[in-house]
Amino acid sequence: MDFKVVVLWTDVVLWVMLGLLALYIRHVRRDEALRATWRKVFVGPAAMASAVVLMAMLLITLLDSLHFRSALPAVQGGEVAYDTRTRSVMDVALAGLVEGRENSYSSPLATHGFVKETVPPKAGSKPQLDEHGVPMLPKRAFPRLRHGGEHLQDTDKDWLWDVLWRGALGVAAGLAVGGTIGWLARPLWQCAPVEGAPPPLAWRSAWITLTTLLVLGGLSIAWSTGYHVLGTDRTGNDVLYLSLKSVRTAFVIGSLATVATLPLALGLGIAAGYFKGWVDDLIQYVYTVLSSVPNILLIAACVLMVQVFLDKHPELFETGLERADLKIFLLCLILGLTGWAGLCRLLRAETLKLRELEYVQAATAFGAGPWRIMRRHILPNVMHLVLITTVLEFSSLILYEAVLSYVGVGVDPSMNSFGGMINQARLEMSREPVVWWSFMAAFVFMVAIVLSANLFADAVRDAFDPRARVFRPLSRRSHAAA
């Protein structure tokens, strides 16, 4: 084989979670009541648009979760050796951005470097003298980039027209693809609303959002073939590439850490509410003590212990990426083990109410055991709280990762993350002239993910929480806007 498949811890968990999500979608399609509840979520234009953005980010995450190592040129009579670098499918797709590395900073769509450099004299040339015969100091100028605008003969005359032409092609391509999808899917939103029927899904909002993403993608592809769309960082790496690679880190932290909280929160919360007595007192004592310890200190202590273990056992890893991946996997477990108290409180309170209802009392009277009652009668009736809390915690953990990386106890420095980009931008924003594009790229991508997750979480809460505001069907004007 020309490559060796590399299986990382987070890759396995992400694909397993995707399979479980597919099974849940299949279950929803078969359950009429659950299908009707989820339909309420996607009736709102904001929730549908947010779902499209999150699906696009999930696609980027999955493409970046298929890793391999390329085979090195074969040596006669020797075994096949593989590259020490571990790449993903997305790295192959973005090979142009990786290979177009510059020496240092460059602003978005620039053709010259951001910092002046000394221009060395040509070989064999005589030193230039001033009017007094004293050798002049070497000139300093903005160096021409190796990749950005390398196809331009005269950057002063050709740059603007080239950027506009490439941008127009990218916009046209995005609109063409979006228009084709809209024409094929036009029966979804052109059907007239029926009196008494549930409101239609916000397909128009999904199409507008998808077309916007396609236009932005077309612009990025068109410009990235000749320029650095979001500039380069201190070491010359393309900021757009770093931002796209950071999407996977955000999704890994948000999803894995959220799932890691569920076993303890579900088991202890339901047990505390059902058994009461000394079991309830013990569990309350545990999560009260855990909540009294500052999370950042507890997580920092656990991360430092993990770091010591990884430093003492380098033989466990073939590449640096495997080491960094295990660190982020353990970080997710740490976040889960320290963040289950909030959901546990909610489940305890809900279980205290459910155990007094008639159907639970009837099951007890018929001789059903406590574990059977908790599994068959209580667990299904608290899952709406689990779902709402899971979606809400997703965005919070993404922001938490940025804070942890900023203070130096987050993901491995070799792994791209929004927190690492913001930490690096701390020094860049304080220099003169200001290097603003790294911080701005991380900020825009984080806002897009977190805002989408929050809007989607609001819609899920309104649809699933019976204590939320009463769901109101959209008006005709809202139907037309959707």
C-alpha positions as CSV (number, residue, x, y, z in Angstrom):
1,M,0.0,0.0,0.0
2,D,1.1,3.6,-0.6
3,F,-0.2,4.6,2.8
4,K,-0.7,3.4,6.3
5,V,-4.0,4.0,8.0
6,V,-3.6,5.8,11.4
7,V,-6.4,5.3,13.9
8,L,-6.5,7.9,16.6
9,W,-8.6,7.8,19.8
10,T,-10.7,10.8,18.8
11,D,-11.3,9.5,15.3
12,V,-12.8,6.3,16.7
13,V,-15.0,8.1,19.2
14,L,-16.2,10.6,16.5
15,W,-17.2,7.9,14.0
16,V,-18.8,5.8,16.7
17,M,-20.8,8.9,17.8
18,L,-21.8,9.5,14.1
19,G,-23.1,5.9,13.9
20,L,-25.1,6.4,17.1
21,L,-26.5,9.6,15.7
22,A,-27.6,7.7,12.6
23,L,-29.3,5.1,14.8
24,Y,-31.1,7.8,16.7
25,I,-32.3,9.4,13.5
26,R,-33.6,6.0,12.4
27,H,-35.4,5.7,15.7
28,V,-36.9,9.2,15.3
29,R,-38.2,8.4,11.9
30,R,-40.1,5.4,13.3
31,D,-41.5,7.2,16.4
32,E,-44.4,9.4,15.4
33,A,-44.4,11.5,18.6
34,L,-40.7,12.0,18.6
35,R,-40.8,12.9,14.9
36,A,-43.4,15.5,15.5
37,T,-41.3,17.1,18.3
38,W,-38.2,17.3,16.1
39,R,-40.4,18.8,13.4
40,K,-41.1,21.7,15.7
41,V,-37.3,22.3,15.9
42,F,-36.8,22.6,12.2
43,V,-39.9,24.8,11.5
44,G,-38.0,27.9,12.7
45,P,-35.7,29.6,10.1
46,A,-33.0,30.3,12.7
47,A,-32.8,26.6,13.8
48,M,-32.7,25.3,10.3
49,A,-30.0,27.8,9.2
50,S,-28.0,26.9,12.3
51,A,-28.4,23.2,11.5
52,V,-26.9,23.8,8.0
53,V,-23.9,25.6,9.5
54,L,-23.3,22.9,12.0
55,M,-23.6,20.2,9.3
56,A,-21.0,22.0,7.3
57,M,-18.6,22.2,10.3
58,L,-19.3,18.5,11.0
59,L,-18.4,17.6,7.4
60,I,-15.0,19.4,7.9
61,T,-14.5,17.5,11.1
62,L,-15.2,14.2,9.5
63,L,-12.8,14.9,6.6
64,D,-10.2,15.8,9.1
65,S,-10.8,12.6,11.0
66,L,-9.5,10.1,8.4
67,H,-5.7,9.9,9.0
68,F,-2.9,8.1,7.2
69,R,0.8,8.1,6.7
70,S,2.3,8.1,3.2
71,A,4.8,5.5,2.2
72,L,8.4,6.7,1.6
73,P,10.3,5.8,-1.6
74,A,11.1,2.2,-1.5
75,V,14.7,1.1,-0.9
76,Q,15.8,-2.0,-2.7
77,G,15.8,-5.0,-0.4
78,G,14.4,-2.9,2.5
79,E,11.1,-2.8,4.3
80,V,8.5,-0.2,3.5
81,A,8.9,2.9,5.6
82,Y,6.3,5.5,6.2
83,D,6.4,9.3,6.6
84,T,6.6,10.6,10.2
85,R,3.9,13.1,9.3
86,T,0.3,12.0,9.8
87,R,-2.1,13.6,7.4
88,S,-5.8,13.6,6.9
89,V,-8.1,13.6,3.9
90,M,-8.6,17.4,4.4
91,D,-4.9,17.9,4.4
92,V,-4.8,16.4,1.0
93,A,-7.6,18.6,-0.2
94,L,-5.9,21.7,1.2
95,A,-2.4,20.7,0.0
96,G,-2.0,24.0,-1.9
97,L,-2.4,26.0,1.3
98,V,0.1,23.8,3.1
99,E,2.7,23.9,0.4
100,G,2.2,27.7,0.0
101,R,4.0,28.5,3.3
102,E,5.7,31.8,3.5
103,N,8.5,33.1,5.7
104,S,6.5,35.2,8.1
105,Y,3.5,37.4,8.4
106,S,1.4,38.5,5.4
107,S,-1.9,40.3,5.4
108,P,-5.0,38.8,3.7
109,L,-4.8,38.7,-0.2
110,A,-1.3,40.4,0.0
111,T,1.5,40.0,-2.5
112,H,4.3,41.2,-0.2
113,G,5.3,40.4,3.3
114,F,4.0,42.4,6.3
115,V,7.4,43.1,7.8
116,K,10.3,44.8,6.0
117,E,13.4,42.7,5.5
118,T,17.0,43.6,4.5
119,V,17.5,43.3,0.8
120,P,20.9,41.6,0.2
121,P,23.1,43.1,-2.5
122,K,23.4,41.2,-5.8
123,A,26.4,38.9,-6.1
124,G,29.4,40.7,-7.6
125,S,27.8,44.1,-7.3
126,K,29.8,47.0,-5.8
127,P,28.6,48.6,-2.6
128,Q,26.6,51.8,-3.2
129,L,28.1,55.0,-1.8
130,D,26.4,58.2,-0.7
131,E,27.4,61.7,-1.8
132,H,30.3,61.7,0.7
133,G,31.7,58.3,-0.5
134,V,30.5,56.4,2.6
135,P,29.0,53.0,1.9
136,M,25.2,53.1,2.2
137,L,23.3,50.8,4.6
138,P,21.5,47.8,3.0
139,K,18.0,48.7,1.8
140,R,15.0,47.4,3.7
141,A,11.8,46.6,1.8
142,F,8.7,44.4,2.0
143,P,9.7,41.1,0.4
144,R,7.7,39.5,-2.4
145,L,5.7,36.5,-1.2
146,R,6.6,33.1,-2.7
147,H,3.0,32.0,-3.1
148,G,0.7,35.1,-2.7
149,G,0.5,36.8,-6.1
150,E,3.4,34.9,-7.6
151,H,1.6,34.8,-10.9
152,L,1.4,38.6,-11.2
153,Q,4.0,40.4,-13.3
154,D,3.2,43.9,-12.0
155,T,1.5,43.7,-8.6
156,D,0.6,47.4,-8.5
157,K,-1.3,47.3,-11.8
158,D,-2.6,43.7,-11.9
159,W,-3.5,42.9,-8.3
160,L,-6.9,44.6,-8.0
161,W,-8.3,43.3,-11.3
162,D,-7.0,39.8,-10.5
163,V,-8.6,39.8,-7.1
164,L,-11.9,41.1,-8.5
165,W,-11.9,38.6,-11.4
166,R,-11.1,35.6,-9.2
167,G,-13.7,36.8,-6.7
168,A,-16.4,37.1,-9.4
169,L,-15.6,33.5,-10.6
170,G,-15.9,32.2,-7.0
171,V,-19.2,34.0,-6.4
172,A,-20.6,32.8,-9.7
173,A,-19.6,29.2,-9.1
174,G,-21.2,29.3,-5.6
175,L,-24.4,30.9,-6.9
176,A,-24.6,28.4,-9.8
177,V,-24.3,25.4,-7.4
178,G,-26.7,27.0,-4.9
179,G,-29.2,27.9,-7.7
180,T,-29.1,24.3,-9.0
181,I,-29.8,22.9,-5.6
182,G,-32.6,25.4,-5.1
183,W,-34.2,24.5,-8.5
184,L,-34.0,20.8,-7.7
185,A,-35.5,21.3,-4.2
186,R,-38.1,23.9,-5.1
187,P,-41.1,21.5,-4.5
188,L,-40.1,21.5,-0.8
189,W,-41.0,25.1,-0.1
190,Q,-43.4,25.9,-3.0
191,C,-46.2,23.8,-1.5
192,A,-49.1,25.9,-0.2
193,P,-49.8,25.6,3.5
194,V,-52.8,23.4,4.3
195,E,-55.4,24.5,6.9
196,G,-55.0,22.5,10.1
197,A,-51.7,20.8,9.0
198,P,-48.5,21.4,10.9
199,P,-46.4,24.3,9.6
200,P,-43.8,23.4,6.8
201,L,-40.2,23.0,7.5
202,A,-38.0,26.1,6.9
203,W,-36.4,24.7,3.7
204,R,-36.0,28.2,2.2
205,S,-33.9,29.3,5.1
206,A,-31.8,26.1,4.7
207,W,-31.3,26.9,1.0
208,I,-30.3,30.5,1.6
209,T,-27.8,29.4,4.3
210,L,-26.4,26.7,2.1
211,T,-26.0,29.1,-0.9
212,T,-24.3,31.6,1.4
213,L,-21.8,28.9,2.5
214,L,-21.3,27.9,-1.1
215,V,-20.5,31.5,-2.1
216,L,-18.0,31.9,0.7
217,G,-16.5,28.5,-0.2
218,G,-16.3,29.6,-3.9
219,L,-14.6,32.8,-2.9
220,S,-12.1,31.0,-0.7
221,I,-11.2,28.4,-3.4
222,A,-10.9,31.1,-6.1
223,W,-8.7,33.3,-4.0
224,S,-6.6,30.6,-2.4
225,T,-5.3,29.4,-5.7
226,G,-3.3,32.6,-6.0
227,Y,-3.3,34.3,-2.5
228,H,-3.6,33.7,1.2
229,V,-7.2,34.5,1.8
230,L,-6.8,35.2,5.5
231,G,-3.1,35.9,5.5
232,T,-0.3,34.0,7.2
233,D,0.9,33.8,10.8
234,R,4.3,34.3,12.4
235,T,5.8,31.1,10.9
236,G,4.2,31.7,7.4
237,N,1.3,29.1,7.8
238,D,-1.9,29.9,6.0
239,V,-4.5,31.2,8.6
240,L,-7.4,29.8,6.6
241,Y,-5.9,26.4,6.8
242,L,-5.3,26.8,10.6
243,S,-8.9,27.9,11.1
244,L,-10.3,24.9,9.2
245,K,-8.1,22.5,11.2
246,S,-9.2,24.1,14.4
247,V,-12.9,23.2,13.6
248,R,-12.2,19.6,14.4
249,T,-10.6,20.4,17.7
250,A,-13.7,22.5,18.7
251,F,-16.0,19.7,17.7
252,V,-14.0,17.0,19.5
253,I,-13.9,19.1,22.7
254,G,-17.6,20.0,22.5
255,S,-19.0,16.5,21.6
256,L,-16.6,14.2,23.5
257,A,-16.6,16.2,26.7
258,T,-20.4,16.5,26.7
259,V,-20.8,12.7,26.2
260,A,-18.3,12.1,28.9
261,T,-20.5,13.8,31.5
262,L,-23.5,11.6,30.8
263,P,-22.7,8.3,32.5
264,L,-22.0,9.9,36.0
265,A,-24.8,12.5,35.6
266,L,-27.4,9.9,34.5
267,G,-26.5,7.2,37.0
268,L,-25.9,9.4,40.1
269,G,-28.7,11.8,39.4
270,I,-31.4,9.2,38.9
271,A,-30.2,7.1,41.8
272,A,-30.2,10.1,44.1
273,G,-33.7,11.1,43.2
274,Y,-35.2,7.6,43.3
275,F,-33.5,6.1,46.4
276,K,-33.4,9.3,48.5
277,G,-32.1,8.8,52.1
278,W,-28.4,8.2,52.6
279,V,-27.8,7.6,48.9
280,D,-29.2,11.0,48.1
281,D,-27.2,12.6,50.9
282,L,-23.9,11.0,49.7
283,I,-24.4,12.0,46.1
284,Q,-25.3,15.5,47.0
285,Y,-22.2,15.8,49.2
286,V,-20.0,14.6,46.3
287,Y,-21.2,17.0,43.7
288,T,-21.4,19.9,46.2
289,V,-17.8,19.4,47.1
290,L,-16.9,19.1,43.4
291,S,-18.8,22.3,42.6
292,S,-17.0,24.2,45.4
293,V,-13.6,23.6,43.8
294,P,-12.8,26.1,41.0
295,N,-13.0,24.2,37.8
296,I,-10.0,25.8,36.2
297,L,-7.7,24.7,39.0
298,L,-9.1,21.2,39.1
299,I,-8.7,20.8,35.3
300,A,-5.3,22.4,35.3
301,A,-4.1,19.9,38.0
302,C,-5.4,16.9,36.1
303,V,-4.0,18.1,32.8
304,L,-0.5,18.6,34.3
305,M,-0.6,15.1,35.7
306,V,-1.6,13.8,32.2
307,Q,1.3,15.9,30.7
308,V,3.8,14.3,33.2
309,F,2.6,10.8,32.2
310,L,2.9,11.5,28.4
311,D,6.4,13.0,28.9
312,K,7.6,9.9,30.8
313,H,6.2,7.4,28.2
314,P,7.3,8.7,24.7
315,E,7.6,5.1,23.5
316,L,3.9,4.7,23.4
317,F,3.6,7.0,20.4
318,E,4.9,6.6,16.8
319,T,4.2,10.2,15.9
320,G,3.7,13.5,17.6
321,L,0.0,13.6,16.4
322,E,-0.8,10.4,18.3
323,R,0.6,11.9,21.5
324,A,-1.4,15.2,21.0
325,D,-4.5,13.2,20.2
326,L,-4.3,11.2,23.3
327,K,-3.9,14.4,25.3
328,I,-7.0,16.0,23.9
329,F,-8.9,12.7,24.4
330,L,-7.9,12.7,28.1
331,L,-8.7,16.4,28.3
332,C,-12.3,15.5,27.2
333,L,-12.5,12.8,29.9
334,I,-11.3,15.3,32.5
335,L,-13.9,17.9,31.4
336,G,-16.5,15.2,31.6
337,L,-15.5,14.0,35.1
338,T,-15.4,17.5,36.5
339,G,-18.5,18.9,34.7
340,W,-21.3,16.4,35.5
341,A,-22.7,18.1,38.6
342,G,-25.1,20.5,36.9
343,L,-26.9,17.9,34.9
344,C,-26.9,15.6,37.9
345,R,-28.8,18.2,39.9
346,L,-31.4,18.6,37.2
347,L,-31.9,14.8,36.9
348,R,-32.2,14.4,40.7
349,A,-34.9,17.0,40.9
350,E,-36.8,15.5,38.0
351,T,-36.6,12.0,39.4
352,L,-37.9,13.2,42.8
353,K,-41.0,14.3,40.9
354,L,-41.4,11.3,38.7
355,R,-41.1,8.7,41.4
356,E,-44.3,10.0,43.0
357,L,-46.4,9.7,39.9
358,E,-49.1,7.1,39.5
359,Y,-47.4,4.9,36.9
360,V,-44.2,4.6,39.0
361,Q,-46.2,3.8,42.1
362,A,-48.2,1.2,40.2
363,A,-45.0,-0.5,38.9
364,T,-43.7,-0.6,42.5
365,A,-47.0,-2.1,43.7
366,F,-46.7,-4.8,41.0
367,G,-43.3,-5.8,42.3
368,A,-41.0,-4.2,39.8
369,G,-37.5,-3.8,41.1
370,P,-35.9,-0.4,41.5
371,W,-33.4,-0.8,38.7
372,R,-36.1,-1.9,36.3
373,I,-38.2,1.1,37.3
374,M,-35.3,3.5,36.8
375,R,-34.5,2.0,33.4
376,R,-38.0,1.5,32.0
377,H,-40.0,4.3,33.5
378,I,-37.8,7.1,34.7
379,L,-34.9,7.2,32.2
380,P,-37.1,7.7,29.1
381,N,-38.9,10.6,30.9
382,V,-35.7,12.5,31.7
383,M,-34.1,12.2,28.3
384,H,-35.5,15.5,27.2
385,L,-33.4,17.2,29.9
386,V,-30.3,15.2,28.8
387,L,-30.8,16.3,25.2
388,I,-31.4,20.0,26.0
389,T,-28.4,20.1,28.4
390,T,-26.2,18.3,25.9
391,V,-26.9,20.7,23.1
392,L,-26.4,23.7,25.4
393,E,-23.1,22.4,26.9
394,F,-21.7,21.9,23.4
395,S,-21.1,25.6,22.8
396,S,-20.0,26.2,26.4
397,L,-17.2,23.6,26.1
398,I,-16.0,25.1,22.8
399,L,-15.5,28.4,24.6
400,Y,-14.0,26.6,27.6
401,E,-11.3,25.1,25.3
402,A,-10.3,28.5,24.2
403,V,-9.9,29.7,27.8
404,L,-7.9,26.6,28.7
405,S,-5.6,26.9,25.7
406,Y,-5.2,30.6,26.5
407,V,-3.9,29.9,30.0
408,G,-1.7,27.0,28.7
409,V,-3.5,23.9,30.0
410,G,-5.6,23.1,27.0
411,V,-4.8,21.0,23.9
412,D,-1.2,20.2,22.8
413,P,0.5,23.2,21.2
414,S,1.2,21.1,18.1
415,M,-2.6,20.7,17.6
416,N,-4.5,23.5,15.9
417,S,-7.2,25.1,18.0
418,F,-9.0,28.4,18.3
419,G,-7.6,28.9,21.8
420,G,-4.1,28.4,20.5
421,M,-4.7,31.0,17.7
422,I,-6.1,33.5,20.2
423,N,-3.2,32.8,22.6
424,Q,-0.7,33.6,19.8
425,A,-2.7,36.6,18.7
426,R,-2.3,38.1,22.2
427,L,1.2,39.2,21.3
428,E,0.3,40.0,17.7
429,M,-2.4,42.5,18.8
430,S,0.0,44.4,21.1
431,R,2.7,45.0,18.4
432,E,2.9,47.8,15.9
433,P,1.7,47.5,13.3
434,V,-1.1,45.2,14.6
435,V,-1.4,41.7,13.1
436,W,-5.2,41.4,13.4
437,W,-6.1,38.6,11.0
438,S,-5.3,35.6,13.1
439,F,-7.4,36.8,16.0
440,M,-10.2,37.9,13.6
441,A,-10.3,34.5,11.9
442,A,-10.5,32.6,15.1
443,F,-13.1,35.0,16.4
444,V,-15.3,34.7,13.3
445,F,-15.1,30.9,13.2
446,M,-15.8,30.5,16.9
447,V,-18.8,32.9,16.7
448,A,-20.2,31.0,13.8
449,I,-20.0,27.7,15.6
450,V,-21.1,28.9,19.0
451,L,-23.9,31.1,17.7
452,S,-25.3,28.3,15.5
453,A,-25.1,25.8,18.4
454,N,-26.9,28.3,20.7
455,L,-29.7,29.0,18.3
456,F,-30.2,25.3,17.6
457,A,-30.2,24.6,21.4
458,D,-32.9,27.2,21.9
459,A,-35.1,25.6,19.4
460,V,-34.5,22.1,20.9
461,R,-35.3,23.4,24.4
462,D,-38.5,25.1,23.2
463,A,-39.6,21.9,21.4
464,F,-38.7,19.3,24.1
465,D,-39.1,21.1,27.4
466,P,-42.8,20.9,28.4
467,R,-42.2,23.9,30.8
468,A,-40.9,26.1,27.9
469,R,-43.1,28.6,26.2
470,V,-46.0,27.1,24.2
471,F,-45.0,26.4,20.6
472,R,-46.8,28.8,18.3
473,P,-47.2,28.0,14.6
474,L,-45.7,30.5,12.2
475,S,-47.8,33.0,10.5
476,R,-48.3,33.3,6.7
477,R,-45.7,36.0,6.6
478,S,-43.2,33.8,8.5
479,H,-44.0,30.9,6.1
480,A,-43.1,33.1,3.2
481,A,-39.9,34.3,4.8
482,A,-38.9,30.7,5.6
